[in-house]
Amino acid sequence: MLLEPLFLTPVFQDRIWGGTRLRELFGYDIPTETTGECWGISALSHGPSIIKNGVHKGKTLETVWKENPELFDHYKSKDFPLLTKILDAKTDLSVQVHPDDHYAQEKEHQPFGKTECWYIIDCEEGAEIVFGHEAHSPEEFQEMVDKGQWNNLLRKVKVKPGDFFYVPSGTIHAIGGGILILESQQSSDITYRVYDYDRKDVHGNKRELHIQQSIDVTHYPHEDPTLTYHVKQEDQAVFTELCHEKYFSVSKWDIRGQSKTIEKGWPFLLASVIAGSGDMTIDGQKFQINKGDHFIIPASVDSFSLNGQAELIVSYAV
C-alpha cells in the first residue's frame, strides 16, 4: 500500500503572451523568457508530469494512471480527468472558448471538453479579464465579430488577488495581461480562438482563429455562474471550498500552524502549494512541501495532517 504523496515535476509551455514570473515567484527553471504555462499536474500525452519520488519515480503520471488504477480508487474515467496549471500572462491571452464533452468527442475525437476555473494568485492593479459576451444569439455574435465590434461584444471584469472564477465550457473568456493564476480544469487542451488582437508570432504570422467552432460552442446569452463559498475553520487551518461543480471540486487551504487530521473525502487529491512551506505527515512519516510543489494524495492514503505556514489549492474529480 502506497502511503506517500506523488510529487510531480512540472512541464513548461512557451506562449506568445508568457513572461518570467514563474521563475521569479516560484523559482522554476523555465526554458524561455516567454514561458506562459506551468503544467503542474498533467497526464496529457503531449505534456505529462513525471513522478519525482518513491517507487514510481521517473514514470509519467499517464503511465502510473494506467498501470496502477488502485492509486486512483479505480476512477470511472479511462483517461486522467483533471489538469492543474499555473499561468503567467505578461500580455493578454487570446479571446477564446472551449467545447463541452459531447462536442470534443464528436468533432475533435478527444475524451474531454474543457470546463475550468481560475484562482487569481497575483495581478497588477487594474488588471482585467474577459468573461462573457453581450450577444443574444449565434447570428448576433457572428455579426459583431464580422464588424469587429469587440468593445461592444466582450464583457470585461476587473480582478484582484484572491478572486476566483468558474469558467464552464461555452464561456467566452480571456486572461488579461499582468495576471498570474492557478487553473484547475478538465484534462483537455482544446481551445477555439475568437480574437487575438491581430498579433503576429515570431515568424510574422497571425495565429489561427476558429470563428465557426467558437460560434458553435458558445452559450447564448451569457450567464454568470452562481457560486457559494463554504468556509470551515479547524484550529490553525481554514478550508474554503471555492466550487463543487459537475467535473471537479476546488478548495483553498490556508495552513497557519498544525492542522487537525484531514480525513479522506475524495477518490484522490491534487494539490499545489502557492505560498509558504511546511510538512505533511502520513502514517507517522513527514514530507516537506514548499511553494511551487505539485503533488497527488493517492487513494491508498486515508488521512494526513499539515503543519507550517502555507497556502494550497486542492482539487479532486467528482
Backbone hydrogen bonds in HBPLUS format (Angstrom, degrees):
<---DONOR---> <-ACCEPTOR-->    atom                        ^
c    i                          cat <-CA-CA->   ^        H-A-AA   ^      H-
h    n   atom  resd res      DA  || num        DHA   H-A  angle D-A-AA Bond
n    s   type  num  typ     dist DA aas  dist angle  dist       angle   num
A0006-LEU N   A0296-ILE O   2.88 MM 290  5.06 162.9  1.91 147.4 153.0     1
A0296-ILE N   A0006-LEU O   2.99 MM 290  5.06 145.5  2.11 125.4 135.8     2
A0052-LYS N   A0007-PHE O   2.81 MM  45  5.44 163.2  1.83 147.1 148.4     3
A0008-LEU N   A0294-HIS O   3.02 MM 286  5.72 159.6  2.06 162.5 158.9     4
A0009-THR N   A0050-ILE O   2.80 MM  41  5.16 157.0  1.85 147.8 155.9     5
A0011-VAL N   A0039-TRP O   3.05 MM  28  4.94 156.1  2.11 125.2 132.3     6
A0039-TRP N   A0011-VAL O   2.64 MM  28  4.94 172.5  1.65 164.9 162.2     7
A0013-GLN N   A0037-GLU O   2.88 MM  24  5.03 152.9  1.95 146.2 149.8     8
A0036-GLY N   A0013-GLN O   2.99 MM  23  6.05 137.7  2.17 151.0 160.4     9
A0037-GLU N   A0013-GLN O   3.25 MM  24  5.03 165.6  2.27 143.6 145.4    10
A0015-ARG N   A0034-THR O   2.92 MM  19  5.95 164.1  1.95 168.6 172.5    11
A0018-GLY N   A0015-ARG O   3.04 MM   3  5.03 167.9  2.06 110.2 113.7    12
A0090-LYS N   A0017-TRP O   2.89 MM  73  5.72 133.7  2.11 154.6 169.1    13
A0091-THR N   A0017-TRP O   3.21 MM  74  4.94 156.8  2.27 135.7 137.4    14
A0035-THR N   A0019-GLY O   3.10 MM  16  5.34 134.2  2.32 147.7 139.8    15
A0023-ARG N   A0020-THR O   3.07 MM   3  5.61 140.0  2.24 111.3 121.2    16
A0024-GLU N   A0020-THR O   3.10 MM   4  6.40 162.6  2.13 145.7 151.1    17
A0025-LEU N   A0021-ARG O   2.80 MM   4  5.52 168.2  1.81 144.0 146.9    18
A0028-TYR N   A0022-LEU O   3.34 MM   6  5.97 159.2  2.39 138.3 132.5    19
A0027-GLY N   A0023-ARG O   2.88 MM   4  4.47 135.6  2.08 116.7 123.8    20
A0088-ASP N   A0036-GLY O   2.87 MM  52  4.99 160.6  1.90 140.8 147.4    21
A0038-CYS N   A0086-ILE O   2.83 MM  48  5.05 155.0  1.89 151.7 159.3    22
A0086-ILE N   A0038-CYS O   2.87 MM  48  5.05 145.1  2.00 137.4 148.7    23
A0040-GLY N   A0084-THR O   2.89 MM  44  5.57 122.2  2.23 137.2 152.9    24
A0041-ILE N   A0084-THR O   3.29 MM  43  5.00 165.4  2.31 132.8 134.6    25
A0084-THR N   A0041-ILE O   3.07 MM  43  5.00 161.0  2.10 136.1 142.2    26
A0049-SER N   A0042-SER O   2.86 MM   7  5.25 171.5  1.87 142.4 141.5    27
A0047-GLY N   A0044-LEU O   3.03 MM   3  5.35 157.9  2.08 118.6 119.1    28
A0061-LEU N   A0049-SER O   2.85 MM  12  5.66 150.2  1.94 156.2 158.1    29
A0051-ILE N   A0059-LYS O   2.83 MM   8  5.61 170.5  1.84 172.4 172.5    30
A0058-GLY N   A0051-ILE O   2.89 MM   7  5.46 173.7  1.89 146.6 144.6    31
A0057-LYS N   A0054-GLY O   3.16 MM   3  5.40 164.2  2.18 115.9 116.8    32
A0059-LYS N   A0056-HIS O   3.06 MM   3  5.74 163.7  2.09 143.9 146.2    33
A0063-THR N   A0060-THR O   3.11 MM   3  5.19 119.4  2.49  96.0 109.9    34
A0064-VAL N   A0060-THR O   3.06 MM   4  6.42 165.4  2.08 155.3 158.4    35
A0065-TRP N   A0061-LEU O   2.88 MM   4  5.98 158.3  1.93 150.8 156.9    36
A0066-LYS N   A0062-GLU O   3.22 MM   4  6.43 152.4  2.30 140.4 146.6    37
A0067-GLU N   A0063-THR O   2.85 MM   4  6.02 158.4  1.90 155.5 162.3    38
A0068-ASN N   A0064-VAL O   2.85 MM   4  5.44 146.0  1.97 144.4 149.6    39
A0071-LEU N   A0068-ASN O   3.05 MM   3  5.83 155.0  2.11 122.4 128.3    40
A0072-PHE N   A0069-PRO O   3.02 MM   3  5.36 155.6  2.08 109.1 117.0    41
A0074-HIS N   A0069-PRO O   2.86 MM   5  4.86 161.0  1.90 146.3 142.3    42
A0073-ASP N   A0070-GLU O   3.33 MM   3  4.98 159.9  2.37 105.0 102.3    43
A0299-ALA N   A0071-LEU O   2.72 MM 228  5.02 172.2  1.73 131.5 133.5    44
A0075-TYR N   A0072-PHE O   3.10 MM   3  5.78 126.4  2.40 116.9 126.0    45
A0187-SER N   A0081-PRO O   2.88 MM 106  5.25 142.5  2.02 125.4 123.2    46
A0083-LEU N   A0185-GLN O   2.92 MM 102  5.36 145.7  2.04 147.5 148.7    47
A0185-GLN N   A0083-LEU O   3.04 MM 102  5.36 147.6  2.14 151.8 160.7    48
A0085-LYS N   A0183-GLU O   2.88 MM  98  5.06 163.6  1.91 149.3 154.7    49
A0183-GLU N   A0085-LYS O   2.78 MM  98  5.06 158.2  1.83 139.4 147.0    50
A0087-LEU N   A0181-ILE O   2.88 MM  94  5.33 155.3  1.94 147.5 155.8    51
A0181-ILE N   A0087-LEU O   3.05 MM  94  5.33 153.7  2.12 145.0 152.5    52
A0089-ALA N   A0179-ILE O   3.02 MM  90  5.43 166.7  2.04 165.9 165.1    53
A0178-GLY N   A0089-ALA O   2.65 MM  89  5.75 140.1  1.80 153.1 164.7    54
A0093-LEU N   A0175-ILE O   2.96 MM  82  5.53 176.5  1.96 177.2 177.4    55
A0095-VAL N   A0195-TYR O   2.81 MM 100  5.09 153.5  1.87 158.0 163.3    56
A0194-VAL N   A0095-VAL O   2.73 MM  99  5.50 173.4  1.74 153.3 155.1    57
A0195-TYR N   A0095-VAL O   3.33 MM 100  5.09 160.3  2.37 132.3 134.5    58
A0096-GLN N   A0173-HIS O   2.92 MM  77  5.60 171.8  1.93 161.7 163.3    59
A0173-HIS N   A0096-GLN O   2.96 MM  77  5.60 157.1  2.01 156.0 162.9    60
A0097-VAL N   A0192-TYR O   2.99 MM  95  5.40 142.3  2.13 143.0 154.7    61
A0192-TYR N   A0097-VAL O   3.04 MM  95  5.40 156.2  2.10 159.4 166.4    62
A0170-GLY N   A0098-HIS O   2.92 MM  72  5.74 140.1  2.08 150.0 160.9    63
A0114-LYS N   A0099-PRO O   2.90 MM  15  6.09 158.9  1.95 175.2 169.6    64
A0104-ALA N   A0100-ASP O   3.01 MM   4  6.15 165.4  2.03 157.5 162.3    65
A0105-GLN N   A0101-ASP O   2.89 MM   4  6.04 157.9  1.94 153.7 159.1    66
A0106-GLU N   A0102-HIS O   2.95 MM   4  6.08 161.1  1.99 149.7 155.4    67
A0107-LYS N   A0103-TYR O   2.79 MM   4  5.66 168.4  1.81 152.4 156.5    68
A0108-GLU N   A0104-ALA O   3.00 MM   4  4.93 137.1  2.19 115.4 128.2    69
A0110-GLN N   A0104-ALA O   3.14 MM   6  5.49 172.4  2.15 125.3 127.6    70
A0186-GLN N   A0115-THR O   3.02 MM  71  5.82 148.2  2.13 157.6 167.6    71
A0116-GLU N   A0167-VAL O   2.98 MM  51  5.14 171.5  1.99 144.1 143.1    72
A0167-VAL N   A0116-GLU O   2.74 MM  51  5.14 161.0  1.77 150.5 152.4    73
A0117-CYS N   A0184-SER O   2.83 MM  67  5.45 130.5  2.08 151.4 166.4    74
A0184-SER N   A0117-CYS O   3.11 MM  67  5.45 150.6  2.20 143.0 151.7    75
A0118-TRP N   A0165-PHE O   2.74 MM  47  5.12 155.5  1.80 148.1 156.7    76
A0165-PHE N   A0118-TRP O   2.91 MM  47  5.12 155.1  1.97 144.3 151.9    77
A0119-TYR N   A0182-LEU O   2.92 MM  63  5.23 155.4  1.98 148.2 156.3    78
A0182-LEU N   A0119-TYR O   2.94 MM  63  5.23 157.0  2.00 147.6 154.8    79
A0120-ILE N   A0163-ASP O   2.90 MM  43  5.34 173.2  1.90 159.0 161.2    80
A0162-GLY N   A0120-ILE O   2.80 MM  42  5.30 175.5  1.81 152.3 153.3    81
A0121-ILE N   A0180-LEU O   2.88 MM  59  5.59 137.6  2.06 141.9 154.4    82
A0122-ASP N   A0180-LEU O   3.25 MM  58  5.15 162.7  2.28 138.9 140.7    83
A0180-LEU N   A0122-ASP O   2.81 MM  58  5.15 166.5  1.82 160.1 155.5    84
A0124-GLU N   A0178-GLY O   2.90 MM  54  5.24 138.5  2.07 136.1 148.9    85
A0127-ALA N   A0124-GLU O   3.13 MM   3  5.49 152.7  2.21 136.6 133.3    86
A0159-VAL N   A0127-ALA O   2.97 MM  32  5.87 158.3  2.01 151.1 152.2    87
A0129-ILE N   A0157-VAL O   2.89 MM  28  5.39 155.2  1.95 149.2 156.0    88
A0157-VAL N   A0129-ILE O   2.89 MM  28  5.39 158.2  1.94 153.3 160.1    89
A0130-VAL N   A0174-ALA O   2.83 MM  44  4.76 164.3  1.85 141.8 147.3    90
A0174-ALA N   A0130-VAL O   2.96 MM  44  4.76 138.6  2.13 133.7 128.0    91
A0131-PHE N   A0155-ARG O   2.93 MM  24  5.59 154.8  2.00 140.2 148.5    92
A0132-GLY N   A0172-ILE O   2.76 MM  40  4.91 166.1  1.78 148.2 151.6    93
A0155-ARG N   A0132-GLY O   3.15 MM  23  5.31 173.7  2.15 127.7 125.8    94
A0134-GLU N   A0153-LEU O   2.82 MM  19  5.10 136.6  2.01 139.1 149.7    95
A0141-PHE N   A0137-SER O   2.98 MM   4  6.20 159.8  2.02 152.3 158.4    96
A0142-GLN N   A0138-PRO O   2.87 MM   4  6.08 164.9  1.90 150.7 154.2    97
A0143-GLU N   A0139-GLU O   2.98 MM   4  6.20 159.1  2.03 145.9 151.7    98
A0144-MET N   A0140-GLU O   3.02 MM   4  6.23 161.4  2.06 150.7 154.7    99
A0145-VAL N   A0141-PHE O   2.98 MM   4  6.22 153.0  2.06 151.5 159.5   100
A0146-ASP N   A0142-GLN O   2.86 MM   4  6.06 166.2  1.88 154.4 158.2   101
A0147-LYS N   A0143-GLU O   3.07 MM   4  6.25 145.6  2.19 142.8 151.5   102
A0149-GLN N   A0144-MET O   2.88 MM   5  5.13 158.4  1.93 159.0 159.8   103
A0148-GLY N   A0145-VAL O   2.98 MM   3  5.01 154.2  2.05 103.5 111.8   104
A0152-ASN N   A0149-GLN O   3.23 MM   3  5.51 130.1  2.49 101.5 113.7   105
A0153-LEU N   A0149-GLN O   2.93 MM   4  6.08 142.3  2.08 146.5 158.4   106
A0154-LEU N   A0150-TRP O   2.96 MM   4  5.78 175.3  1.97 153.4 154.1   107
A0163-ASP N   A0160-LYS O   3.13 MM   3  5.91 156.1  2.19 147.3 148.0   108
A0171-THR N   A0168-PRO O   3.20 MM   3  5.88 133.5  2.42 144.8 145.1   109
A0219-HIS N   A0170-GLY O   2.96 MM  49  5.18 157.1  2.01 143.0 136.1   110
A0188-SER N   A0186-GLN O   2.82 MM   2  5.65 123.4  2.14 114.6  97.7   111
A0210-HIS N   A0193-ARG O   2.77 MM  17  5.25 175.2  1.77 152.8 151.9   112
A0199-ARG N   A0196-ASP O   3.10 MM   3  6.09 163.9  2.12 130.0 132.2   113
A0201-ASP N   A0205-ASN O   2.75 MM   4  5.39 160.3  1.78 143.5 145.4   114
A0204-GLY N   A0201-ASP O   2.88 MM   3  5.26 164.6  1.91 117.9 121.1   115
A0214-SER N   A0210-HIS O   2.94 MM   4  6.05 155.7  2.00 150.0 157.7   116
A0215-ILE N   A0211-ILE O   2.93 MM   4  6.19 159.8  1.97 154.7 159.5   117
A0216-ASP N   A0212-GLN O   2.93 MM   4  6.15 154.7  2.00 148.4 155.9   118
A0217-VAL N   A0213-GLN O   3.06 MM   4  6.30 152.8  2.14 152.1 157.1   119
A0218-THR N   A0214-SER O   3.07 MM   4  5.94 139.7  2.24 149.1 157.4   120
A0230-HIS N   A0241-GLU O   3.23 MM  11  5.05 157.4  2.28 133.6 140.3   121
A0241-GLU N   A0230-HIS O   2.76 MM  11  5.05 163.7  1.79 155.4 153.9   122
A0232-LYS N   A0239-PHE O   2.82 MM   7  5.14 156.3  1.87 147.3 155.4   123
A0239-PHE N   A0232-LYS O   2.78 MM   7  5.14 176.0  1.78 158.4 159.4   124
A0234-GLU N   A0237-ALA O   2.88 MM   3  5.37 163.2  1.91 157.6 163.2   125
A0237-ALA N   A0234-GLU O   3.01 MM   3  5.37 137.8  2.20 121.3 134.2   126
A0256-ARG N   A0236-GLN O   2.73 MM  20  5.08 159.3  1.77 173.8 172.1   127
A0238-VAL N   A0254-ASP O   2.91 MM  16  5.10 155.8  1.97 141.5 149.5   128
A0254-ASP N   A0238-VAL O   2.87 MM  16  5.10 169.6  1.88 154.6 158.2   129
A0240-THR N   A0252-LYS O   2.89 MM  12  5.17 173.7  1.89 156.9 159.0   130
A0252-LYS N   A0240-THR O   2.81 MM  12  5.17 155.2  1.88 146.2 152.9   131
A0242-LEU N   A0250-VAL O   2.80 MM   8  5.61 139.6  1.96 138.4 151.7   132
A0243-CYS N   A0250-VAL O   3.21 MM   7  5.42 156.6  2.26 147.6 148.5   133
A0250-VAL N   A0243-CYS O   2.89 MM   7  5.42 158.9  1.93 151.5 157.3   134
A0245-GLU N   A0248-PHE O   2.99 MM   3  5.68 160.1  2.03 162.2 156.2   135
A0318-VAL N   A0247-TYR O   3.21 MM  71  5.47 163.5  2.24 114.7 118.5   136
A0249-SER N   A0316-TYR O   2.98 MM  67  5.52 153.3  2.06 155.7 164.2   137
A0316-TYR N   A0249-SER O   3.05 MM  67  5.52 143.2  2.19 145.4 154.9   138
A0251-SER N   A0314-VAL O   2.87 MM  63  5.36 162.2  1.91 155.5 160.0   139
A0314-VAL N   A0251-SER O   2.94 MM  63  5.36 160.4  1.98 148.2 154.6   140
A0253-TRP N   A0312-LEU O   2.82 MM  59  5.09 164.9  1.84 149.4 154.7   141
A0312-LEU N   A0253-TRP O   2.90 MM  59  5.09 160.4  1.94 147.6 154.1   142
A0255-ILE N   A0310-ALA O   2.81 MM  55  5.15 168.9  1.82 168.2 168.6   143
A0310-ALA N   A0255-ILE O   3.04 MM  55  5.15 151.8  2.12 134.5 143.3   144
A0257-GLY N   A0308-GLY O   2.74 MM  51  4.86 138.9  1.91 161.5 158.6   145
A0308-GLY N   A0257-GLY O   2.90 MM  51  4.86 142.9  2.04 118.3 130.2   146
A0259-SER N   A0306-LEU O   2.79 MM  47  5.34 172.8  1.80 171.1 169.6   147
A0262-ILE N   A0304-PHE O   2.67 MM  42  5.36 173.4  1.67 170.2 169.6   148
A0304-PHE N   A0262-ILE O   3.12 MM  42  5.36 145.3  2.24 134.2 144.5   149
A0264-LYS N   A0302-ASP O   2.75 MM  38  5.03 149.1  1.84 162.7 153.2   150
A0269-LEU N   A0297-ILE O   3.01 MM  28  4.96 163.3  2.04 141.0 145.5   151
A0297-ILE N   A0269-LEU O   2.79 MM  28  4.96 155.8  1.84 143.3 151.4   152
A0270-LEU N   A0315-SER O   2.85 MM  45  5.18 176.5  1.85 165.2 165.0   153
A0315-SER N   A0270-LEU O   2.85 MM  45  5.18 151.2  1.93 143.6 151.2   154
A0271-ALA N   A0295-PHE O   2.85 MM  24  5.41 158.0  1.90 170.6 170.3   155
A0295-PHE N   A0271-ALA O   2.91 MM  24  5.41 162.2  1.94 154.5 159.4   156
A0272-SER N   A0313-ILE O   2.98 MM  41  5.38 145.3  2.10 142.2 153.2   157
A0313-ILE N   A0272-SER O   2.94 MM  41  5.38 155.5  2.00 152.9 159.7   158
A0273-VAL N   A0293-ASP O   2.94 MM  20  5.42 162.6  1.97 155.0 160.4   159
A0292-GLY N   A0273-VAL O   2.79 MM  19  5.47 178.6  1.79 151.4 151.1   160
A0274-ILE N   A0311-GLU O   2.87 MM  37  5.70 144.7  1.99 145.5 156.6   161
A0311-GLU N   A0275-ALA O   2.91 MM  36  5.03 156.6  1.96 137.7 137.7   162
A0291-LYS N   A0276-GLY O   2.90 MM  15  5.40 116.6  2.31 164.1 175.0   163
A0277-SER N   A0309-GLN O   2.90 MM  32  5.73 139.5  2.07 140.7 140.7   164
A0309-GLN N   A0277-SER O   3.06 MM  32  5.73 140.9  2.22 170.4 174.3   165
A0278-GLY N   A0289-ILE O   2.91 MM  11  5.37 150.1  2.00 158.5 156.8   166
A0289-ILE N   A0278-GLY O   2.91 MM  11  5.37 171.3  1.92 138.9 138.2   167
A0279-ASP N   A0307-ASN O   2.77 MM  28  5.34 151.6  1.85 149.7 158.8   168
A0307-ASN N   A0279-ASP O   2.87 MM  28  5.34 146.4  1.99 157.2 163.6   169
A0280-MET N   A0287-PHE O   2.76 MM   7  5.07 156.4  1.81 144.6 152.4   170
A0287-PHE N   A0280-MET O   2.73 MM   7  5.07 143.6  1.86 145.0 157.0   171
A0281-THR N   A0305-SER O   2.87 MM  24  5.27 160.9  1.91 147.4 153.4   172
A0305-SER N   A0281-THR O   3.11 MM  24  5.27 149.0  2.21 137.5 147.0   173
A0282-ILE N   A0285-GLN O   2.86 MM   3  5.26 159.2  1.90 152.7 154.4   174
A0285-GLN N   A0282-ILE O   2.92 MM   3  5.26 166.8  1.94 120.2 122.5   175
A0293-ASP N   A0290-ASN O   2.91 MM   3  5.64 155.5  1.97 150.0 150.1   176
A0301-VAL N   A0298-PRO O   3.13 MM   3  5.85 169.6  2.14 120.7 124.0   177
